[in-house]
Amino acid sequence: MLRHNILRWFGLVLLLMGLALPAFRPAQAQADAPRVVMVRLDGPLNPIWQEMIKRAQRTAELQGAGALVIALNTPGGSVNTMTNLVEQLRASPIPVIVYVSPDGAMAASAGTLITLAAHAAGMAPESTIGAASPVGSQGEDIGTTEAVKVKEVLKATVRSVAAWRGQEAVSLAESMIDDARAVSSQEALQAGLIDAVARNLPDLLAQLDGFTVRVGGQSLALHTRGAEVIEVNPTFLESFLQILTDPNLVFLLLSVGVQAILIELSSPGGWVAGFIGVVCVALAAFGLGILPVNWFGIIFLVIAFVLFIVDIKAPTHGALTAAGIGSFIVGALVLFNSPNVPGFPRVSVPLVVGTGIFFGISFTGILTIALRARRLPIRTGQESIIGQVGTARAELAPSGPVQLGSELWTATLEDPSARLPKGSRVEVVAVQGIQIVVRKKE
């Protein structure tokens, strides 16, 4: 009997294990699936990207990911920022894959070298890469000697990071620097400049599965097919700073900041306008340091606000205000609309025109009120009572109580022979100690 019970319990345990085994298989398969970490970099190059990539690398190490994917879409940016990003990618202990996406995206200018610095690269079918000729910080063509130096440095960087791709790829990349050439994803693939053209990220990971890359001097084979993708999202601060690279927002911050500072200077004594102005200008300075800015536009903006002030102090029936609005609009359009840096967002023309008219009218109104208040005589103490209108609380013959606001005063009529009935309205004409002198209010 005992042996029978033992066999029965043993069979029951085997049955339960058999039923539970299918439930464990997916979990085991999921645990064995490869992992990749992905981070999206969209917009002009900026120092925030270095911290985002660093955080993505730490996540990849903690998750045991086999690769770090950078979804890239950029019109380019500062050469210094590009150099730091290239060094960061080349020093990564985890294979880095740059994926220029989605359709319509670009890896232009400095983005070209970032793509080449990755251990593997792919592009969406309708994306582009190239146009890597250097320009000045204002989008202008740089001098001949300086241009030659910068181009030679960039081409040396290309040869160092893309030599393994073959001479055709290196020659194409150098022509992107010398002649600002840009190519489609298929043209880049045929030249060996990238390793895959993929419709989406799973397609890219499937194509790169088994692809051999060199990381830290060692050859590694990528295992990415069917990989679990772990996306690293930007923090609140990173998202906020990224928003500050929008030229429309930078334009508004700069306009509000300069206007607030000029109001503070024109009517000192408060702190709110000055504080708002300093904060807005400081935030705008971040975007101005990243976007290609034509500083000639700043001159027009400053002239505009100066004209607004001058028109108030020396009225010209609005002529200077109209000129200030025109100067403001020209300065804003010149500030960001640099023709030699295609791909960067442009400031909205309707926004500029509307803001110029609004600031011209509002600035004139605010300063007019402030200056008018400053011209009023200072009236404190007894002087502030003169001219006030009150009500007689009893007959004034010629003295009696008078209500001024919430206070009850002893009043005497200016004309001692006059009489006023209760309820008469009177006006204060003088103050004598703790008494007031009044007359009938007509």
C-alpha positions as CSV (number, residue, x, y, z in Angstrom):
1,M,0.0,0.0,0.0
2,L,2.8,2.4,0.9
3,R,4.7,1.7,-2.3
4,H,1.5,2.2,-4.3
5,N,1.0,5.7,-2.7
6,I,4.6,6.6,-3.3
7,L,4.3,5.7,-7.0
8,R,1.0,7.6,-7.3
9,W,2.5,10.8,-5.8
10,F,5.6,10.4,-8.0
11,G,3.4,10.2,-11.1
12,L,1.4,13.2,-10.0
13,V,4.6,15.2,-9.7
14,L,5.8,14.2,-13.1
15,L,2.4,15.1,-14.6
16,L,2.6,18.6,-13.0
17,M,6.1,19.1,-14.3
18,G,5.1,18.1,-17.8
19,L,2.2,20.6,-17.7
20,A,4.4,23.4,-16.4
21,L,7.3,22.8,-18.8
22,P,5.7,24.7,-21.8
23,A,5.2,27.8,-19.5
24,F,8.9,27.8,-18.8
25,R,10.1,27.5,-22.4
26,P,9.0,31.0,-23.6
27,A,10.7,32.5,-20.5
28,Q,13.8,30.6,-21.2
29,A,13.7,31.6,-24.9
30,Q,13.1,35.2,-23.9
31,A,16.1,35.1,-21.6
32,D,18.3,33.7,-24.3
33,A,17.2,36.3,-26.9
34,P,19.9,38.9,-27.8
35,R,19.4,42.4,-26.7
36,V,20.2,45.8,-28.2
37,V,19.9,49.2,-26.7
38,M,18.6,52.1,-28.9
39,V,18.8,55.9,-28.4
40,R,17.3,58.5,-30.8
41,L,19.3,61.5,-31.8
42,D,17.3,64.0,-33.7
43,G,18.2,67.6,-34.7
44,P,21.4,69.7,-34.8
45,L,24.4,68.2,-33.0
46,N,24.6,69.4,-29.4
47,P,26.6,68.5,-26.3
48,I,23.5,66.8,-24.8
49,W,24.1,63.9,-27.1
50,Q,27.3,62.9,-25.4
51,E,25.5,62.4,-22.1
52,M,22.6,60.5,-23.8
53,I,25.1,58.1,-25.5
54,K,27.0,57.7,-22.3
55,R,23.7,56.8,-20.5
56,A,22.8,54.4,-23.3
57,Q,26.2,52.7,-23.1
58,R,25.8,52.2,-19.3
59,T,22.3,50.7,-20.0
60,A,23.8,48.4,-22.6
61,E,26.4,47.1,-20.2
62,L,23.9,46.5,-17.4
63,Q,21.5,44.7,-19.7
64,G,24.2,42.7,-21.3
65,A,23.3,44.0,-24.8
66,G,25.2,43.0,-27.8
67,A,25.0,46.4,-29.6
68,L,24.0,50.0,-29.2
69,V,21.8,51.4,-32.0
70,I,21.8,55.2,-32.6
71,A,18.8,56.3,-34.7
72,L,20.2,59.4,-36.3
73,N,18.6,62.3,-38.1
74,T,20.6,65.5,-38.2
75,P,21.5,68.3,-40.5
76,G,24.9,68.6,-38.8
77,G,26.5,71.0,-36.3
78,S,29.7,72.1,-34.7
79,V,32.9,70.5,-35.7
80,N,34.1,70.4,-32.1
81,T,30.9,68.6,-30.9
82,M,31.3,66.2,-33.9
83,T,34.9,65.4,-32.9
84,N,33.9,64.6,-29.3
85,L,31.1,62.3,-30.5
86,V,33.3,60.5,-33.0
87,E,35.9,59.9,-30.2
88,Q,33.1,58.6,-27.9
89,L,31.8,56.2,-30.5
90,R,35.2,54.8,-31.4
91,A,36.1,54.3,-27.7
92,S,32.8,52.4,-27.0
93,P,33.4,48.9,-25.6
94,I,30.0,47.9,-27.1
95,P,29.5,47.7,-30.9
96,V,27.7,50.9,-32.1
97,I,25.3,50.8,-35.1
98,V,24.2,54.1,-36.6
99,Y,20.8,53.8,-38.3
100,V,19.9,56.9,-40.4
101,S,16.1,56.9,-40.1
102,P,13.2,57.3,-40.6
103,D,12.5,57.8,-44.4
104,G,13.4,61.3,-45.3
105,A,16.0,61.5,-42.6
106,M,19.5,62.7,-43.2
107,A,23.0,62.3,-41.8
108,A,24.3,65.6,-43.3
109,S,27.5,67.5,-42.7
110,A,28.9,66.4,-39.3
111,G,26.3,63.6,-39.2
112,T,28.2,61.9,-42.1
113,L,31.4,61.5,-39.9
114,I,29.3,60.3,-37.0
115,T,27.8,57.6,-39.2
116,L,31.2,56.5,-40.5
117,A,32.6,56.4,-36.9
118,A,30.1,53.7,-36.0
119,H,31.2,50.0,-36.1
120,A,28.3,49.3,-38.5
121,A,25.9,51.6,-40.3
122,G,22.5,51.4,-42.0
123,M,20.0,53.8,-43.6
124,A,16.3,53.9,-44.3
125,P,15.5,53.6,-48.0
126,E,14.6,57.3,-48.6
127,S,17.3,58.8,-46.3
128,T,20.4,60.8,-47.5
129,I,24.0,61.2,-46.3
130,G,26.7,63.7,-47.2
131,A,27.1,67.5,-47.8
132,A,29.9,67.6,-45.3
133,S,31.7,70.7,-46.4
134,P,32.6,72.9,-43.4
135,V,31.1,76.3,-43.0
136,G,31.5,79.1,-40.4
137,S,29.4,79.5,-37.3
138,Q,27.1,81.9,-39.1
139,G,26.7,79.6,-42.1
140,E,29.1,81.6,-44.2
141,D,31.9,80.2,-46.4
142,I,35.1,80.3,-44.5
143,G,38.4,81.7,-45.8
144,T,40.5,79.7,-48.3
145,T,43.4,78.9,-46.0
146,E,41.1,78.0,-43.0
147,A,38.8,75.9,-45.3
148,V,41.8,73.9,-46.6
149,K,42.9,73.2,-43.0
150,V,39.5,72.2,-41.8
151,K,38.8,70.0,-44.8
152,E,42.2,68.2,-44.5
153,V,41.5,67.4,-40.8
154,L,38.0,66.1,-41.7
155,K,39.4,64.0,-44.5
156,A,42.0,62.6,-42.2
157,T,39.3,61.6,-39.8
158,V,37.4,59.9,-42.6
159,R,40.4,57.9,-43.6
160,S,41.0,56.8,-40.1
161,V,37.4,55.6,-39.4
162,A,36.4,54.4,-42.8
163,A,39.6,52.9,-44.2
164,W,38.3,49.3,-43.6
165,R,35.3,50.1,-45.9
166,G,37.6,50.3,-49.0
167,Q,38.9,53.0,-51.3
168,E,35.6,53.7,-53.0
169,A,33.9,54.5,-49.7
170,V,36.8,56.7,-48.6
171,S,36.8,58.6,-51.9
172,L,33.1,59.2,-51.8
173,A,33.3,60.4,-48.2
174,E,36.2,62.8,-49.2
175,S,34.1,64.2,-52.1
176,M,31.3,64.9,-49.5
177,I,33.8,67.1,-47.7
178,D,35.5,68.7,-50.8
179,D,32.5,69.2,-53.0
180,A,29.6,69.0,-50.5
181,R,28.3,65.9,-52.3
182,A,25.3,64.0,-51.0
183,V,24.0,60.6,-51.9
184,S,21.0,58.4,-51.4
185,S,21.0,55.3,-49.2
186,Q,21.4,52.9,-52.3
187,E,24.3,54.9,-53.6
188,A,26.0,54.8,-50.2
189,L,25.4,51.1,-50.0
190,Q,26.9,50.4,-53.5
191,A,30.0,52.4,-52.5
192,G,30.4,50.5,-49.3
193,L,29.8,53.6,-47.2
194,I,27.1,51.8,-45.2
195,D,26.4,48.2,-44.5
196,A,22.6,47.9,-45.1
197,V,19.5,49.6,-46.3
198,A,16.6,48.6,-44.0
199,R,13.0,49.5,-43.9
200,N,12.9,49.5,-40.1
201,L,15.0,48.5,-37.1
202,P,14.0,44.8,-37.0
203,D,15.0,44.6,-40.7
204,L,18.3,46.3,-40.0
205,L,19.0,43.9,-37.0
206,A,18.2,40.9,-39.2
207,Q,20.6,42.0,-42.0
208,L,23.4,42.8,-39.6
209,D,23.1,39.4,-37.8
210,G,26.5,37.7,-38.1
211,F,28.2,40.9,-39.4
212,T,31.8,41.1,-38.1
213,V,33.0,44.4,-36.5
214,R,36.2,45.4,-34.8
215,V,35.8,46.7,-31.3
216,G,38.8,47.6,-29.2
217,G,41.1,45.9,-31.7
218,Q,39.2,42.6,-31.6
219,S,36.8,41.1,-34.2
220,L,33.3,40.4,-33.0
221,A,30.3,38.9,-34.7
222,L,27.0,40.7,-34.2
223,H,24.1,38.6,-32.9
224,T,21.1,40.9,-33.5
225,R,18.4,38.9,-35.3
226,G,15.2,39.0,-33.4
227,A,16.9,41.0,-30.6
228,E,14.9,42.6,-27.8
229,V,15.2,46.4,-28.3
230,I,15.6,48.5,-25.1
231,E,15.0,52.2,-25.9
232,V,16.7,54.8,-23.8
233,N,14.5,57.9,-23.6
234,P,15.8,61.4,-22.9
235,T,15.4,62.9,-19.4
236,F,13.3,65.9,-18.8
237,L,16.3,68.2,-18.8
238,E,17.6,66.7,-22.0
239,S,14.3,67.1,-23.7
240,F,14.0,70.7,-22.5
241,L,17.5,71.6,-23.8
242,Q,16.7,69.8,-27.0
243,I,13.6,72.0,-27.5
244,L,15.9,75.1,-27.1
245,T,17.5,74.2,-30.5
246,D,14.2,75.2,-32.2
247,P,15.0,78.6,-33.9
248,N,11.4,79.8,-33.4
249,L,11.7,79.3,-29.7
250,V,15.1,80.8,-29.5
251,F,13.8,83.8,-31.4
252,L,11.0,84.3,-29.0
253,L,13.2,83.9,-25.9
254,L,15.7,86.4,-27.3
255,S,13.0,88.9,-28.2
256,V,11.3,88.8,-24.9
257,G,14.6,88.8,-23.0
258,V,15.9,91.9,-24.8
259,Q,12.6,93.7,-24.4
260,A,12.4,92.9,-20.7
261,I,15.9,94.1,-20.1
262,L,15.4,97.4,-22.0
263,I,12.2,98.0,-20.0
264,E,14.1,97.5,-16.8
265,L,16.8,99.9,-17.9
266,S,14.3,102.5,-19.0
267,S,12.3,102.3,-15.8
268,P,14.7,101.0,-13.0
269,G,13.5,100.2,-9.5
270,G,11.7,96.9,-10.1
271,W,13.2,93.5,-10.6
272,V,10.6,91.4,-12.3
273,A,11.3,92.6,-15.9
274,G,15.1,92.4,-15.4
275,F,14.9,88.9,-14.0
276,I,12.6,87.6,-16.8
277,G,14.9,89.2,-19.3
278,V,18.1,87.7,-18.0
279,V,16.5,84.2,-17.8
280,C,15.2,84.4,-21.3
281,V,18.5,85.6,-22.8
282,A,20.4,82.9,-20.9
283,L,18.1,80.2,-22.4
284,A,18.3,81.7,-25.8
285,A,22.1,81.7,-25.6
286,F,22.1,77.9,-25.4
287,G,20.3,77.7,-28.8
288,L,22.4,80.4,-30.3
289,G,25.5,78.4,-29.4
290,I,24.2,75.4,-31.4
291,L,22.3,76.8,-34.3
292,P,24.1,78.5,-37.2
293,V,23.6,82.2,-36.4
294,N,24.2,85.2,-38.5
295,W,25.1,87.7,-35.8
296,F,24.4,90.6,-38.2
297,G,20.7,89.9,-37.3
298,I,21.4,90.7,-33.6
299,I,22.4,94.3,-34.7
300,F,19.0,94.8,-36.4
301,L,17.2,93.5,-33.3
302,V,19.0,95.8,-31.0
303,I,18.4,98.8,-33.3
304,A,14.7,98.0,-33.4
305,F,14.4,98.2,-29.6
306,V,16.5,101.4,-29.5
307,L,14.1,102.9,-32.0
308,F,11.1,101.9,-29.9
309,I,12.6,103.8,-26.9
310,V,13.7,106.9,-28.8
311,D,10.2,107.2,-30.3
312,I,8.8,107.4,-26.8
313,K,11.3,109.9,-25.4
314,A,11.2,112.0,-28.6
315,P,7.8,111.4,-30.2
316,T,7.7,111.3,-33.9
317,H,4.1,110.3,-34.4
318,G,5.0,106.6,-34.7
319,A,7.6,106.9,-37.5
320,L,10.5,105.5,-35.4
321,T,8.2,102.7,-34.1
322,A,7.4,101.7,-37.7
323,A,11.1,101.7,-38.5
324,G,11.8,99.7,-35.4
325,I,9.2,97.0,-36.5
326,G,10.9,96.8,-39.9
327,S,14.3,96.5,-38.3
328,F,13.0,93.8,-36.0
329,I,11.6,91.7,-38.8
330,V,14.7,92.0,-40.9
331,G,17.0,91.1,-38.0
332,A,14.9,88.0,-37.1
333,L,14.9,86.7,-40.6
334,V,18.6,87.3,-41.1
335,L,19.5,85.8,-37.7
336,F,18.8,82.1,-38.5
337,N,18.1,81.9,-42.3
338,S,21.7,81.1,-43.5
339,P,21.7,79.9,-47.1
340,N,24.8,77.8,-46.8
341,V,23.5,75.4,-44.2
342,P,20.5,73.5,-45.8
343,G,18.6,71.2,-43.5
344,F,18.6,73.4,-40.4
345,P,15.1,74.6,-39.5
346,R,14.2,78.1,-40.4
347,V,12.3,80.7,-38.3
348,S,8.7,81.1,-39.3
349,V,8.1,84.3,-41.3
350,P,4.5,84.8,-40.0
351,L,5.8,84.4,-36.5
352,V,8.4,87.0,-37.0
353,V,6.0,89.6,-38.6
354,G,3.4,89.0,-36.0
355,T,5.9,89.2,-33.1
356,G,7.5,92.4,-34.5
357,I,4.1,94.2,-34.7
358,F,3.0,93.0,-31.2
359,F,6.3,93.9,-29.6
360,G,6.4,97.3,-31.3
361,I,2.9,98.2,-30.0
362,S,3.3,96.6,-26.5
363,F,6.7,98.0,-25.9
364,T,5.5,101.5,-26.8
365,G,2.5,101.2,-24.5
366,I,4.4,99.8,-21.5
367,L,7.2,102.4,-21.7
368,T,4.7,105.2,-22.1
369,I,2.8,104.2,-19.0
370,A,6.1,103.8,-17.1
371,L,7.5,107.2,-18.2
372,R,4.2,108.9,-17.4
373,A,4.2,107.4,-13.9
374,R,7.8,108.7,-13.4
375,R,6.7,112.3,-14.3
376,L,3.9,112.4,-11.7
377,P,4.8,114.5,-8.7
378,I,5.6,112.6,-5.5
379,R,2.7,113.0,-3.1
380,T,2.9,111.6,0.4
381,G,1.5,112.4,3.8
382,Q,-0.8,115.4,4.0
383,E,-0.2,116.4,0.4
384,S,-2.0,113.2,-0.8
385,I,-5.2,114.4,0.9
386,I,-5.5,117.7,-1.0
387,G,-7.9,117.3,-3.9
388,Q,-9.8,114.4,-2.4
389,V,-13.6,114.5,-2.4
390,G,-15.6,113.6,0.7
391,T,-19.1,113.9,2.1
392,A,-20.3,116.1,5.0
393,R,-21.6,113.8,7.8
394,A,-23.4,116.8,9.4
395,E,-24.1,120.4,8.6
396,L,-21.0,122.5,8.1
397,A,-21.6,125.8,9.7
398,P,-18.7,126.4,9.0
399,S,-17.2,123.4,10.7
400,G,-18.2,119.8,11.0
401,P,-17.3,116.1,10.3
402,V,-16.4,115.1,6.8
403,Q,-16.0,111.5,5.5
404,L,-12.9,111.0,3.4
405,G,-12.8,107.4,2.2
406,S,-12.8,105.3,5.4
407,E,-11.6,108.2,7.6
408,L,-13.7,110.8,9.5
409,W,-12.1,114.3,9.5
410,T,-13.0,117.6,11.3
411,A,-13.4,120.1,8.4
412,T,-13.8,123.8,8.1
413,L,-15.2,125.6,5.1
414,E,-12.9,127.8,3.1
415,D,-15.5,130.5,3.3
416,P,-16.3,131.0,7.0
417,S,-19.6,132.7,6.1
418,A,-20.8,129.8,4.0
419,R,-23.1,127.0,5.1
420,L,-23.4,123.4,3.7
421,P,-26.1,120.9,4.6
422,K,-25.5,117.3,5.6
423,G,-24.6,115.0,2.7
424,S,-23.0,117.8,0.6
425,R,-19.9,116.8,-1.5
426,V,-16.8,118.7,-0.6
427,E,-13.3,118.9,-1.9
428,V,-10.2,119.3,0.3
429,V,-8.2,122.4,-0.4
430,A,-5.7,122.5,2.5
431,V,-4.7,120.7,5.6
432,Q,-4.2,122.5,8.9
433,G,-2.8,120.2,11.5
434,I,-5.4,117.6,12.2
435,Q,-8.1,119.5,10.5
436,I,-8.9,120.0,6.8
437,V,-10.2,123.0,4.8
438,V,-12.9,122.2,2.3
439,R,-15.1,123.8,-0.3
440,K,-18.2,122.8,-2.0
441,K,-17.6,120.3,-4.8
442,E,-19.4,121.6,-7.9
